[in-house]
Amino acid sequence: MRISTSGLSVLVAVTLAGLVCIAASTQLVAQGTVPDFSSGLAGWVNLGGDFQPVAGAPEPSRNNPAYPYVSNQAARARGIQPTFRVADLTHPNIKPWAKEIMKRENDKVLAGGIAYTPR
């Protein structure tokens, strides 16, 4: 297969441009000016437990107080069994269609099944 001179120059130019972009993005990440969306510590992953309330907005929905949530980390520290979350379906912001789905998932957990988790 023959590559024309113009085709070769385009290939070289694209390759060099890609290398420059990679080098520049690596440098920006190292400087801390670009967020690292590749890790589990990204902003949309809730690592602190429950969602935090926002001033002036309704409280976020919580777990059903009758079924306390125990994380894996807390369970290891206390030597107890971790639990899945069971939603409190009395929250006024939960729409009826979502309440049906959440009740179905709550019922699965309370029957000993595995809860839906977004991770």
C-alpha atoms as an extended CHARMM CRD file, in Angstrom:
* protein
*
       119  EXT
         1         1  MET       CA              0.0000000000        0.0000000000        0.0000000000  PROA      1               0.0000000000
         2         2  ARG       CA              1.3400000000        3.3930000000       -0.9660000000  PROA      2               0.0000000000
         3         3  ILE       CA              0.6380000000        6.5550000000        0.9800000000  PROA      3               0.0000000000
         4         4  SER       CA              0.9000000000        9.7880000000       -0.9190000000  PROA      4               0.0000000000
         5         5  THR       CA              3.1410000000       12.5540000000        0.3430000000  PROA      5               0.0000000000
         6         6  SER       CA              0.1560000000       14.7230000000        1.2410000000  PROA      6               0.0000000000
         7         7  GLY       CA             -1.5160000000       11.7990000000        3.0730000000  PROA      7               0.0000000000
         8         8  LEU       CA              1.6730000000       11.1530000000        5.0190000000  PROA      8               0.0000000000
         9         9  SER       CA              2.0050000000       14.7970000000        6.0050000000  PROA      9               0.0000000000
        10        10  VAL       CA             -1.6170000000       14.8310000000        7.2550000000  PROA      10              0.0000000000
        11        11  LEU       CA             -0.9670000000       11.6690000000        9.2750000000  PROA      11              0.0000000000
        12        12  VAL       CA              2.1650000000       13.1700000000       10.8170000000  PROA      12              0.0000000000
        13        13  ALA       CA              0.3580000000       16.4470000000       11.5930000000  PROA      13              0.0000000000
        14        14  VAL       CA             -2.5570000000       14.6540000000       13.2840000000  PROA      14              0.0000000000
        15        15  THR       CA             -0.1880000000       12.4610000000       15.3030000000  PROA      15              0.0000000000
        16        16  LEU       CA              1.8480000000       15.4580000000       16.4650000000  PROA      16              0.0000000000
        17        17  ALA       CA             -1.3050000000       17.3990000000       17.3570000000  PROA      17              0.0000000000
        18        18  GLY       CA             -2.5040000000       14.4480000000       19.4330000000  PROA      18              0.0000000000
        19        19  LEU       CA              0.8010000000       14.2120000000       21.2670000000  PROA      19              0.0000000000
        20        20  VAL       CA              0.7500000000       17.9450000000       22.0050000000  PROA      20              0.0000000000
        21        21  CYS       CA             -2.8140000000       17.6900000000       23.3860000000  PROA      21              0.0000000000
        22        22  ILE       CA             -1.8780000000       14.7530000000       25.5950000000  PROA      22              0.0000000000
        23        23  ALA       CA              1.1850000000       16.5460000000       26.9120000000  PROA      23              0.0000000000
        24        24  ALA       CA             -0.7770000000       19.7410000000       27.5830000000  PROA      24              0.0000000000
        25        25  SER       CA             -3.6390000000       17.9610000000       29.3760000000  PROA      25              0.0000000000
        26        26  THR       CA             -1.1880000000       15.9470000000       31.4930000000  PROA      26              0.0000000000
        27        27  GLN       CA              0.5420000000       19.1680000000       32.5150000000  PROA      27              0.0000000000
        28        28  LEU       CA             -2.7860000000       20.8580000000       33.4060000000  PROA      28              0.0000000000
        29        29  VAL       CA             -3.8840000000       17.8820000000       35.5160000000  PROA      29              0.0000000000
        30        30  ALA       CA             -0.5180000000       17.8900000000       37.3020000000  PROA      30              0.0000000000
        31        31  GLN       CA             -0.9640000000       21.6010000000       38.0880000000  PROA      31              0.0000000000
        32        32  GLY       CA             -4.3960000000       20.9080000000       39.5230000000  PROA      32              0.0000000000
        33        33  THR       CA             -6.1980000000       23.2650000000       37.1430000000  PROA      33              0.0000000000
        34        34  VAL       CA             -8.2980000000       20.5400000000       35.5200000000  PROA      34              0.0000000000
        35        35  PRO       CA            -10.5900000000       18.3310000000       37.6420000000  PROA      35              0.0000000000
        36        36  ASP       CA             -9.7600000000       14.6320000000       37.5720000000  PROA      36              0.0000000000
        37        37  PHE       CA            -13.0140000000       13.0710000000       36.3330000000  PROA      37              0.0000000000
        38        38  SER       CA            -11.4040000000        9.6500000000       35.9710000000  PROA      38              0.0000000000
        39        39  SER       CA            -11.2620000000        8.7980000000       39.6560000000  PROA      39              0.0000000000
        40        40  GLY       CA            -13.7900000000        7.6760000000       42.2120000000  PROA      40              0.0000000000
        41        41  LEU       CA            -13.2200000000       10.9410000000       44.0580000000  PROA      41              0.0000000000
        42        42  ALA       CA            -15.0570000000       12.9530000000       41.3930000000  PROA      42              0.0000000000
        43        43  GLY       CA            -17.6180000000       15.5050000000       42.5070000000  PROA      43              0.0000000000
        44        44  TRP       CA            -20.7220000000       13.5030000000       41.6130000000  PROA      44              0.0000000000
        45        45  VAL       CA            -19.8380000000       10.5260000000       43.8220000000  PROA      45              0.0000000000
        46        46  ASN       CA            -21.3020000000       10.9270000000       47.2960000000  PROA      46              0.0000000000
        47        47  LEU       CA            -18.5130000000        9.6790000000       49.5630000000  PROA      47              0.0000000000
        48        48  GLY       CA            -19.7450000000       11.2980000000       52.7530000000  PROA      48              0.0000000000
        49        49  GLY       CA            -22.9420000000        9.3070000000       53.2390000000  PROA      49              0.0000000000
        50        50  ASP       CA            -26.1830000000       11.2030000000       52.7690000000  PROA      50              0.0000000000
        51        51  PHE       CA            -26.7430000000       14.1350000000       50.4440000000  PROA      51              0.0000000000
        52        52  GLN       CA            -26.1640000000       17.5330000000       51.9990000000  PROA      52              0.0000000000
        53        53  PRO       CA            -29.0520000000       20.0020000000       52.3130000000  PROA      53              0.0000000000
        54        54  VAL       CA            -29.0340000000       23.1370000000       50.1600000000  PROA      54              0.0000000000
        55        55  ALA       CA            -29.9840000000       26.4390000000       51.7740000000  PROA      55              0.0000000000
        56        56  GLY       CA            -33.4750000000       27.5420000000       50.7520000000  PROA      56              0.0000000000
        57        57  ALA       CA            -34.4080000000       24.1640000000       49.2690000000  PROA      57              0.0000000000
        58        58  PRO       CA            -36.3730000000       21.2610000000       50.7750000000  PROA      58              0.0000000000
        59        59  GLU       CA            -34.3470000000       18.7160000000       52.7070000000  PROA      59              0.0000000000
        60        60  PRO       CA            -33.0720000000       15.7740000000       50.6500000000  PROA      60              0.0000000000
        61        61  SER       CA            -34.8820000000       12.4790000000       51.0980000000  PROA      61              0.0000000000
        62        62  ARG       CA            -33.4010000000       10.2320000000       53.7580000000  PROA      62              0.0000000000
        63        63  ASN       CA            -33.4270000000        6.6250000000       54.8890000000  PROA      63              0.0000000000
        64        64  ASN       CA            -36.4230000000        5.2020000000       56.6850000000  PROA      64              0.0000000000
        65        65  PRO       CA            -35.6340000000        5.7220000000       60.3950000000  PROA      65              0.0000000000
        66        66  ALA       CA            -37.1030000000        2.2840000000       61.1690000000  PROA      66              0.0000000000
        67        67  TYR       CA            -34.3010000000        0.6960000000       59.1030000000  PROA      67              0.0000000000
        68        68  PRO       CA            -31.0160000000        2.4670000000       59.8640000000  PROA      68              0.0000000000
        69        69  TYR       CA            -28.3510000000        2.3500000000       57.1690000000  PROA      69              0.0000000000
        70        70  VAL       CA            -24.9870000000        0.8450000000       58.1300000000  PROA      70              0.0000000000
        71        71  SER       CA            -22.1780000000        1.3440000000       55.6000000000  PROA      71              0.0000000000
        72        72  ASN       CA            -19.4680000000       -1.2410000000       54.9730000000  PROA      72              0.0000000000
        73        73  GLN       CA            -16.9170000000        0.9590000000       56.7270000000  PROA      73              0.0000000000
        74        74  ALA       CA            -19.1120000000        1.4780000000       59.8110000000  PROA      74              0.0000000000
        75        75  ALA       CA            -19.9730000000       -2.2290000000       59.8880000000  PROA      75              0.0000000000
        76        76  ARG       CA            -16.2880000000       -3.2130000000       59.8860000000  PROA      76              0.0000000000
        77        77  ALA       CA            -15.4860000000       -0.7020000000       62.6250000000  PROA      77              0.0000000000
        78        78  ARG       CA            -18.3440000000       -1.9040000000       64.8580000000  PROA      78              0.0000000000
        79        79  GLY       CA            -18.2220000000       -5.5870000000       63.9310000000  PROA      79              0.0000000000
        80        80  ILE       CA            -21.7970000000       -5.6770000000       62.6700000000  PROA      80              0.0000000000
        81        81  GLN       CA            -23.5420000000       -6.5350000000       59.4080000000  PROA      81              0.0000000000
        82        82  PRO       CA            -23.7790000000       -3.7360000000       56.8040000000  PROA      82              0.0000000000
        83        83  THR       CA            -27.2320000000       -2.9160000000       55.4750000000  PROA      83              0.0000000000
        84        84  PHE       CA            -28.7050000000       -1.5140000000       52.2910000000  PROA      84              0.0000000000
        85        85  ARG       CA            -30.5870000000        1.7690000000       52.2980000000  PROA      85              0.0000000000
        86        86  VAL       CA            -34.3530000000        1.6910000000       52.7560000000  PROA      86              0.0000000000
        87        87  ALA       CA            -35.9620000000        4.9060000000       51.5080000000  PROA      87              0.0000000000
        88        88  ASP       CA            -38.3170000000        6.9970000000       53.6000000000  PROA      88              0.0000000000
        89        89  LEU       CA            -41.3080000000        7.1930000000       51.2680000000  PROA      89              0.0000000000
        90        90  THR       CA            -43.0580000000        9.9060000000       53.2870000000  PROA      90              0.0000000000
        91        91  HSD       CA            -40.8720000000       12.6900000000       51.8590000000  PROA      91              0.0000000000
        92        92  PRO       CA            -43.1180000000       15.2990000000       50.1550000000  PROA      92              0.0000000000
        93        93  ASN       CA            -40.8000000000       15.7780000000       47.1490000000  PROA      93              0.0000000000
        94        94  ILE       CA            -40.9630000000       12.1640000000       45.9970000000  PROA      94              0.0000000000
        95        95  LYS       CA            -43.3110000000       11.9200000000       43.0160000000  PROA      95              0.0000000000
        96        96  PRO       CA            -45.9220000000        9.1270000000       42.9630000000  PROA      96              0.0000000000
        97        97  TRP       CA            -44.2890000000        7.2980000000       40.0420000000  PROA      97              0.0000000000
        98        98  ALA       CA            -40.9070000000        7.3870000000       41.8180000000  PROA      98              0.0000000000
        99        99  LYS       CA            -42.5100000000        6.3050000000       45.0930000000  PROA      99              0.0000000000
       100       100  GLU       CA            -43.7980000000        3.1420000000       43.3650000000  PROA      100             0.0000000000
       101       101  ILE       CA            -40.3230000000        2.2480000000       42.1400000000  PROA      101             0.0000000000
       102       102  MET       CA            -38.7220000000        3.0540000000       45.4900000000  PROA      102             0.0000000000
       103       103  LYS       CA            -41.3080000000        0.9520000000       47.3250000000  PROA      103             0.0000000000
       104       104  ARG       CA            -40.5640000000       -1.9810000000       45.0180000000  PROA      104             0.0000000000
       105       105  GLU       CA            -36.8300000000       -1.6120000000       45.7540000000  PROA      105             0.0000000000
       106       106  ASN       CA            -37.4880000000       -1.2410000000       49.5020000000  PROA      106             0.0000000000
       107       107  ASP       CA            -39.5430000000       -4.4340000000       49.4410000000  PROA      107             0.0000000000
       108       108  LYS       CA            -36.6820000000       -6.2950000000       47.7220000000  PROA      108             0.0000000000
       109       109  VAL       CA            -34.2220000000       -5.1750000000       50.4080000000  PROA      109             0.0000000000
       110       110  LEU       CA            -36.5700000000       -5.9970000000       53.2730000000  PROA      110             0.0000000000
       111       111  ALA       CA            -37.0830000000       -9.4730000000       51.7780000000  PROA      111             0.0000000000
       112       112  GLY       CA            -33.3100000000      -10.0520000000       51.9320000000  PROA      112             0.0000000000
       113       113  GLY       CA            -32.4330000000       -9.0920000000       48.3610000000  PROA      113             0.0000000000
       114       114  ILE       CA            -29.7570000000       -6.7850000000       47.0350000000  PROA      114             0.0000000000
       115       115  ALA       CA            -30.5980000000       -3.1050000000       46.6260000000  PROA      115             0.0000000000
       116       116  TYR       CA            -30.0690000000       -1.1070000000       43.4870000000  PROA      116             0.0000000000
       117       117  THR       CA            -26.8470000000        0.8630000000       43.7800000000  PROA      117             0.0000000000
       118       118  PRO       CA            -25.6160000000        3.3700000000       41.2090000000  PROA      118             0.0000000000
       119       119  ARG       CA            -21.9730000000        2.3130000000       41.5890000000  PROA      119             0.0000000000
